[in-house]
């Protein structure tokens, strides 16, 4: 534990609070959750669903998940043996890695990565191996951040056990293309690798063009590719999907042998997840289609995305337009900010934005290994899972520092 410090999110949220900054740093919605899911939770508590749930997941929830995800995976899911409900997707990450990674095993991470990945690997005695995405010069879209297939293949050794994929990706907002996923799948087959696919932003995707393939870029689930169901664990999140991040309800979907392994680790971590909240998420999933909820969620976030990237363009902070998630990277090279000796530029810029401009951002360097952190020198990350009023105030403050207000 000696190498672990406070997360970058805790650091910058505290800084934002201290300076009364508009917090576009930490990715949690500041608007109310949908009324129908809140009402379901209240009713579940009143109905006294307040004791331990089934360890692998409340029956109503795993059945609802099987009905929603079965068609998406092109198969009939067994709710009792192919789904494990976890304390958010973060526990799903931790439980999967504890279950499948032995001391000395190597795990490939594609940079930038969610910062819990390497911590979970290290606590399992494994070794993270890093492969960065490469952005084209002047890239203004997430699709222009590409995975070098040769570099990825070179990272595989006889000790490689697992590859972690995040699509849609935090913080780039990249949707991995069909061709990129097929290359990863081919590598997994050739080297007998497992894949942990973190897809928590699956419902937050926006129309885009895949120039290489000449077709619309959509979210492809790697578990649906030939031969990949048997070696893939897919993670989802109610916190992201229903704007209830404080509920910490996630799930892992996998073939029985892998789901059982995740469950064996999960039973010694939390054992079970909050029963009334699982009931509420089940009810929300049951009602999602008739409410056209997933489409409405994507449309709402598309509007917020476009509001923020238009503002960033207008103040000379060129955004990397995301095709998924609720994050946007932007180029800060137009800002002249003092950097103290030993400090990373992206950290200095984000501290300046928070304390002087009054808009909190997150530096991307914590999402990279040391040798690759230089790739983030001129980048920062905002999130747009905020009310329009909050985004408008952030825009006003950014315009003020650019002398445009």
Number of C-alpha atoms within 10 A of each C-alpha: 7 4 5 7 7 7 11 19 15 12 11 23 21 13 17 23 13 11 16 14 21 21 28 26 25 20 20 19 20 12 13 11 14 13 8 14 22 18 13 20 21 13 15 18 15 11 10 10 17 13 10 13 18 13 17 27 25 23 16 16 25 26 18 20 23 21 17 16 14 15 11 14 17 10 12 12 22 18 21 16 18 20 30 25 30 33 22 24 25 22 22 30 28 22 26 25 26 23 19 16 22 16 13 14 19 24 28 21 24 21 25 25 25 19 13 14 18 22 17 21 23 19 15 20 16 23 21 21 18 22 23 21 18 14 16 13 8 10 16 18 20 25 25 19 21 16 21 14 14 9 13 20 15 9 16 20 11 9 14 22 22 24 22 19 22 25 24 27 28 24 26 29 28 25 27 27 20 18 11 16 19 16 18 21 22 17 17 22 14 9 15 14 20 22 25 24 22 25 22 25 22 24 20 24 25 20 12 18 14 17 11 9 11 8 10 11 20 20 22 19 21 27 24 15 15 11 14 19 19 16 20 28 28 24 28 25 27 24 21 25 21 21 20 22 18 10 16 20 25 27 28 30 29 26 17 15 13 23 22 18 17 29 26 18 19 25 14 10 14 14 18 21 23 20 21 24 26 28 25 23 28 23 19 24 21 18 15 16 12 8 11 10 18 17 14 13 16 21 15 13 21 21 12 19 24 14 16 22 21 15 20 20 14 15 17 17 22 22 25 27 25 29 29 31 32 29 25 26 30 22 23 20 16 11 15 8 16 11 14 9 7 6 10 17 24 28 24 17 25 26 22 19 23 27 17 14 20 21 27 30 29 30 27 24 24 17 22 23 19 10 8 15 18 14 17 21 19 20 24 26 24 25 25 28 24 19 14 15 9 17 23 15 15 22 21 16 21 23 18 13 15 15 9 11 10
